[in-house]
Structures are given as structure tokens and as C-alpha cells.
Amino acid sequence: MIRPRLARGLRAQLVLAFLLVSALSAVTAAAVTYRQGRDAIAERAEADLLQELRGHLAARVPDLPADPEAADLRALAVQLDRAAGARGWRTALSYRGGALVAANPQAPPLPAPLRAQGATATTALAQRFHQGETPWLAVAVPVTAAGRPHDPPPLTVYASMSLASQQQDVDDLAAAARAGALPVALASIIPALLAARRLLRPVRRLRTATERMAAGGLDTRVTVTGDDELAGLGRAFNSMAATLQADAETLRTMEERARRFAADVSHELRTPLAAMSAVTGVLDADAASGRLPPVTAEALALVSDETRKLTRLIEDLIEVSRFDAGAAVLHLDDVDLGELIGKTLALRHWDGRVRTDLPTGLRVRLDPRRVDVILANLIGNALRHGGPDVSVSVRVEADPERVAVIVADDGPGIPADLLPHVFDRFTKGDSARTRSEGSGLGLAIAAENARLHGGALTAAPAPGRGTVMTLTLPAGPTR
């Protein structure tokens, strides 16, 4: 559902809600005022009619005969109609439930319920009704006989009066109420804006503080004033920020200690490993010459292999510690990328095992040593884990913005659950092979070297079978 753009902001929603409440209040007040004014006007007209009619009856009824005829009743009706003056009521009389007698042949309009109740009424009755589109008021006034106040009233006087002038007053009142509701609703915009501004000020401060925290400013705090819900939210934000800052400082301290420990251990192991490598090198020569017994030569070969693995692991850990400490730097040079890839293959005697599609004259600004490390890891993994009959190819694709070195093989490929983590540290293709030749850091170091160049290293399944590793580097100078 698409909402109007005006109501998307919290400020706009608050102002709109304030206006709706104000408009509803103004309309409700106008409706109540109209209803009360209309009833008051009608009740006042009814009271005035009854008061004046009773006054005229008190003055004229005593002149009626004890048993009046129709002519006597008509004469009284004429007198009452003439006494109406500006009110313009019209009367009709009924003696002992008989027919209505009016001043002229046309009787005044009377509602049937009032006519039926008036024949037996002992107190005055009134009813408002409409004749056509004109509102009317009708009353029935019972008149008791002189000297017999406790007997049923023998005479009932009916009077009907048009309420057209009162209706005009009611219409004027309604128009005034409607005219007053609109300015009230419009005038409420100003306090609505002021109230929204005051309510949203803490929210804006919280948003700004949250953005600062997201940017790394964990020491950000908000100023809290008052004791309302927004103030409680601000205090909760400050408490959360303080906790996050303390946790982040603890984690940074622990991470720094772990990095320092790994770097220190690696450097400390470097010297004894160098001595061990020198000794095993001499002993390997003796074993190769046949001067050592076969069992001793076999044990020496095992020690030499493990020493070389440990040396590579220490070198990888030292390199990782440089990345973690931000101490790894690039030594950039304009290099022919095709020649660099060819030297990488030739140095490791892979040029006969890897198919290449390399451009000539494509020069890229990069660190040759680090790119060599990346390529050696990608190609070495493909040859080492692809099986004896694996086919590995290296090709280069270039455009004005990037250069991609693509290493593909048709080996068994990387399991789907391992593929997202292939560049994580200490990740190996077969977790059951605890004593594999690699350290699990080669691809992680390669990815760090790619990021150091401003590029990226990705892995994806090859169409059909195998894996495709892609090294992407900027085509322009790295800054």
C-alpha cells in the first residue's frame, strides 16, 4: 500500500494528527453548540407560547357560558387568534372531546398524536412537527371549569405556531458554528508545528547520535532533560552506548594482545627454526648420499618435512600479523602482467602443467612480490587438490577500469558449504585431514594482498566441474 508522501515523516504525522484532533474537536463543539442552541430556541418558543396563551385564556375563559355553544367557542378562537400578534398562532377549541372549532373553516395544522392525547390531558402538552418544509409548534392546553378544579377539564385549547423565524435563527447559528470551526482548525497549525518541533528535537538528537555511533564514535552521548518517555529513551541510549564502548575497548584490548602474542611467538620461533632447517639440510645431504641407515634416513625425512611445514606456518603467521597491525605496505611498480605470471609459473616449474592465455604489453601498477604470492596460492591449490590429471588454465581479461586474472581448473571443486568460507583463516578443503601440507592461511593471505591493492579475490564453481578463482585489480594506479 502506497502512503501519501506528506505522512511519511514523523513530524508530518504529528502535525496531521494534531490537525485532525483539532478539527474533530471544533466540529464536535460546533455540533453540540448547534444542538443545544436549537433546543433552547425551540423550548423558549414553546414556553413563550404557553405563557401568553394561558394569559389570554385566563382573561377570556371566565366570560364563556357554563355550557358554551359552537358559536361561543368560535368567538373565543377569534379573540385568541387576534391576540397572537407577531407570533401568528392559530387556535382551535374542543369542548368535552367534541369537534374542533376554529376561527375560520380551515383548522390549524395539528399532529394526530397531540389531538388524541389532548382530549384527555390534564396538563399542557406540546409537540414539534413539520408541515412541508416548515417547522411548526403545536400545544394543547386543558382549561378546568370554574368552581370545579378537580373535575376533568371540559375545554381543550389547541394552538399551532410556525417556527420559521426560529429556524432561521438556528440556521444562522449553524452557519456561525461552521464558520468558526475552520479558523480554529487552521489556527491549530501553529501550535501543532511548535509541539512537533519540541517532541521531535530529542528524536533528532538520538538519530544524530546513532549515526555517529554507526560511524565508529562509541563515545557519543545525548543530553537528557526531563522525565518523560523520550528522556527515558535517551538515558537508555546512553547506557547502551556506554556498554558498547566498554565492550569494544575490551575486545580491542583482547584482540591486540592476541595479535601481539602471535607475532611475538612467531618471531621467537623463527631463529630456532632457521637453525633446525640448516641442520636438517646437512642431514638430508647425508641421507641422500647413503651414509645413514635406512631407518634413520626415514626419520630424518619426516623431521625435515615437518620442519619445513612449521617454517611456512611461522612465515604465514608473521605475514598475517602484519596485515592485522596495518604494517603491510605495497612496493608498487609498473609491471608487465603477462611476464609476471610467466615468471611465477617458471619459478615453480609449473609452466608445462598450466595452460595460459596472457596478453602482451599489458602493464599494471602493482607490487610484484605480493601478486606473485597470490598467483602461487591460486595455481598451487588448483594443482595440489585437483588430482593427478587436473587441467589448470590462467587467462587475463582487461578493460579500462579493471584487470582480472582468472585461474580455472576441472578438479573436484570446492564443496558448496565451504565455498563462502574459502578465504577465511585456517580453512581447509578437508577438515578430516588434520596433517595436510597447507597451513590454511594461504588463501586468506592472498585475499588480504588483493584488498591491499584495492582489488578483490573471489571463488566460484566452474561450469560443469571444477573451480574458478578470480583476482581483480584496478587498472589505474593504486593510491
N, C-alpha and C positions, 0 to 999 in steps of 0.2 A: 504494500500500500504506500503510495507516494503522499507524503505530508506536505502542506504548504511550506515554502521556504521561510516565510515570516515566523513560523512557530518552531523552527529548528533550534534556535538559540535559547538558552535558559532565561536570559534577560527578556527576550520577546515573549516567552511563555508566561513569565511572571507578570509583565505588563498586560498581556492579553487576559490572564486570569483576573487581575485587578479590575480591568475594564468590565469584564463580564459580571463580576460581583457587584460593581458599582451600578452597571446598567440594570441588573436584576433588582437591586435594592431600590433604585429610582422608580422602576416600573411597578414594583410591589407597593411602594409608598404611594405612587400615583393612583394605583388601583384601589388601595384601602381608602385613600382620601376621597376618591370619586364615589365609592360605595357609601361611605359614611355621610358625605355631603348630600348625595341623592336621597338617602333615607331621612336625613334631618330635614331636608326641604319638604319631602312628602309628609313627614309627621307634623311639621309645622303647619302645612296647609290643612291637614286633617284637623288639628287642634283648633285652628282659627275658624274653620267652617263649623265645627260643632259648637264652639263658644258663641259665635254670632247667631247661629240658628237657634240655639237654646234661648238666647236672649230675646230674639223676636218671638219665639213661641211663648215664653213666659209673659210677654206683654199682650199677646193676641188670643191665646187659647182661652183665658177666662171669659171672653166675650162670646164664645160659642154656646149654642143652646145645649141643654143637658143631653138631648138626643138629636145631634145635628143631621140635617139632610145633605144630599149631594151638593145642593147649591151653597150651603154654608161651608162645606169643605172646599168647594171651588173658590169661593170668595177668600178664604184663608190662604189658599195656594197662590192666588193672585197677589195678595198682600206680601206674602213671603218672597215671591219672585221679584216684586218691585223693590223690596228691601235688600236684594242681593247686591245691588250697586255694581262695582267693578268686578266683583267675584263672579258674577253671572251664573249663579247656580239656578237650577230648575228643580221645582219640588212637585211631589205627588203625595196624596194622603189616602190612608186606608183606615176605615172605621170598622172595628170588630172583625177584621180579616176580610172585609168586603173588597170590592173592586177598587182600583186606583182611581183617584180623582185628581186631575191636574188643571192648571190654569187655562190650558188650551187642549184641543183634542189630541195633540201629539204628546204622549207622556215622555218624561225624561228617560234617557237610557239607564237601565238598571240591570246588574248581573243577576241571573236566576238564583244563585245560592243566597245572595243577600235578600232577595224578595222572599224566598222561602223561610229564611231564618228570622226575618223581621216581623213576620206575622205573629210569632210567639215570644219575641225577645222582650226582656225586662230592662236591659241596658242598651246603650247606644252601640251600634255596630258600624264598621267601616270596611270598605274593600276598594282596592285599586284595580283597574282593568283598562283595556284598550278597545276603542271603537274605531275601526280602521287603523290609521297610524297615529291617532291622537290618544294620549293617556287621559283617563278620567278618574275621578274620585267619587264614590257613592257612599252615603251614610244612611242609616236607619235609626231614627230617634223615637223611642216609645214615649207617649205622654199619658201620665196617670190621670184619673178622674179626680176632680176637686172633692175633698172630704173623704175619699176612699183610696188612700195611698197604698194600702196593702193588697188591693184587688189587682188582677191583671190589667195592664194598660189597654184601654179600649181603642186608643188612637195611635197610629204609627205614621210618622212623617218621614218621607224619603226625599233625599236631595242629591243631585248629581252635579258635579262641577268639573269643567275642563282643567286639566293640569298643563296646558300647552305653555303657559308662561313659566311655570315651574320647570318644565322640561327644557326650556331654553336656558334657564339658569344652570341646570345640570349639564347641558351640552357645553356651556361656556366654562364650567368648572372642569370638565373632562379635557377640553382644549387647553386650558391653562396647565393642567397636570401633565399632558403630553409635551407641551412646550417647555415645561420646567425640567422634564426628565432628560432631554437631550443635552442641555448645557451642563447638567450635573455629571452626565457620563463623560462629556468632553473635558470638563474641568478636572476629572479624576485622573487624566493622563499625567499631569504634572506630579501629583503625589505618588502615582504608580512608578514613574521613572525614578523619582528620588528613593522610593522604597526598594526598587530593584537594584539601584546602584549600591545602596547600603548593604543589602543582603548578599550581593554578588562580589563585593570587594574581598571578603575572606576567601571566596571560592577562587577568584583570580589569583590571589596570593598563593593559594595551595597549588594551583596549576603551574604557576611560575616556579615554585619550589620543586614541584615534581619534575619539571623539565630540567632544572639544574641537577637534580639527583640523577636523572637518566643520563645526563652528560658526564657524570662522574663526581659531582660535587656532593659527597656524602656528608659534609659538614653544614649543609643547608638547613636552616630552621625558619619557621614562620613566627611572626609576632602574634600572640594570642591576647585578645581583650574580651571581657565579658564572661558570662556563664551559660550562654545558650548552646544549642546543638552544634552550631558551626564552631564555637570556641572549643567544645569537646572534640570535634573533628581535628582542629588544629593541634590540640595537645596530643591526640593520638598519633598524628603525623610526626610531631617532634619526637615522641617516644619511639616510633618505628624507625625514624632516621637515626636516632642515637644508637639503637640496637644494631641497625645495619652497618653503621660506621664502625662500631666496636667489633662486630663480626668480621668486617672486611679487613680491618687492621690486624686482627688475629690471624686471618687466613694469609694475608700478605707476609706477616712475620713467619708463619709456619712454612710458606712456600719459599721464602728467601732462605730460611735455614736448610730446607731440603735441597735447594739448588746449591748452596754453598757446600753442604755435606757431599753431594755427588761430585761437585767439581774438585773438592779437596781430596776425596778418596781416589778419584781418577788420576789426579796429578801425583799423589803419593805412590800409586801403583805403577806409574809409568817407568820410573827408574829401575825397580826390581824386575819388571817385565822385560825391559831392554837388556838387562844382564842375562836373564833367563833365555831370551831369544838368541843372544850371542853364544851362550854355552850350548844350547840345543843345535845351533847351526854347526858348530865344530863337531858335536857328537853325530849329527846327521851325516857329515862327511865321512866319519869313521865307519858308520853303519853302511854307507854306500860302498866303501872300499872292501867290506867283508872282514874287517878286523874285529868285529864284535860278534858274540854268539847270537844265533837267531832269536832266542827269547828276549835277550837284552835289546836287540835291534827293534823288535816289535814293540816292546815297552817304550823305547825311546821315540819311535814314530808316533805313538799315542800321545806322549807328553808334548812332542813338538806341535802336533795338530791342536791340542788344547791350548798350548801357549799362544799360537797364532790367533785362535779364536778369541782368547781373552784380550790379546793386544788390540784386535779390531774392535772388540766391545768397549775397551777403555777409550780408544780414539773416538768412537761414535759418541760415547757419553760426554767426552770433553767438548765435542762439536755441539751437542745438544745444549750443554751448559752455556756455551757462548750465545746461542740463539735465545735462551731464556733470560740471560743477563743483558741482552741487547748489545753485546760486544761484537757480534758478527758484522763484518764490513765487506763491501764489494770493492774489488780492484778491476775497474771497468777498462775495456779496450775494444777497439773496432776489430772484430774477428770475422773471418770468412767462415760462416756456419757449416758449409759443406766440408771444408778442410778439417774443422774441429771434430765433426762426427767421424770422419775418416780416421783421424789420429786416435780417437777413443777406441775404435774397433781394432786398429792395427796394434796399438799398445797392448791390448789384452788378447791378441791373436784370434779375434772374432770375425775379421774381415772375410774369411772364407765361409763362415756359417750364417751370415746375416745378409739378406738382400737389401739394397739401398736404392733410393730414388732421390738424389741430392742435387740441388741447384748449384750452379757455378757463379761465383761473383756476388753472392748474397752476403753482404756484410751487416753484422748486428753488433750493437754496443752491449757487451756483457762481460761477466767475469769468467774467463776460460776454465779455471780450476773448478769452480762451483758447478758450471754447466757440465763439465766432464763427470763430476760426481753424480749428477742427476742421470745422465745418459748411461753411465756404468751401472747404476742401480736398476734402471728400467730394463736395459738389454740383458744384464746378468740374471735378473729374476726370470725373464722370459726363457732364457736358455737353460737355467738351472731347474726350473719347476715345470717346464713344458714337456719333458721326456726326451729320450734319445733322438727321436725323429721329428722334433718340433721344427717348424719353419717360422723364422722371425724376420720381419721387414722393418725398415726405417725409411720414412719419407718426410719431406718438408713441404708445408703449404704456407704461402705468404700473401699478405695483402698490405695496403698502405698503413694499416694500424697495428697489425699483429703478425707474429711468426709462430707457426705451430710445428713442433717436431712430434711425429706420430710413430709410436712403436707398437706393432701388432704381432700377435702370434696365433697359431692354431692349436695351442695346447689344450689341456682340460679346462682351463678357465678358472676364475675365482668364484667360490660359492656366493650365491645371492645374498645370504645373510652376512657375509664377511665383506662384501664389496663396499658398503658405506664406511667401513672402519679400516680400509686397507692402508690409509696414510696415518693411522693412529700409531703411537709409540708402542713397541713390543707386540705388534700384531704379526702373527704368523699364519701361513696358509693352513697348516695342520697343527691344531693345538695339542694333539697327542704326541707330536714329535718334540719332546722337551729338549733334546740334544741335537738340534738342527744346526747347519753350518752358519746360518744368519743369526743376527742379534735381534731382529725385529725392529731395528731403528733405521734401516737403510732408506725405506720409502718415506718415513717421517722426516729424515734429514733432507731427502730430495725435495719434499713438499716445502720445507722451510726455505731451502735455497731458491725455489721458484718464487715464493712470496717475497723473498728479499730482492729479487729482480723486478718486482711489480707484476709478476705473472701468476700462473696457476698450474696445478698438476691435477689431472682428472683421470679416472679409470672407468671403463665401461665394457660390457660384454661385446665381443666381436660378433658380427652377423654369422650365424651358424655355429661356430665353435671358437674358443679362444678368448683373448682379452686385448683391448686397445687402451694403451696409455698415451695421453696427450699432454705434452709440455707446451704451454702457451706463454710467449714472451712479447713484451712491447716491441714494435718495430722501430720506434724512435729511441732517442737517448733516455736512459733511466736517470731520474733526478733524485 
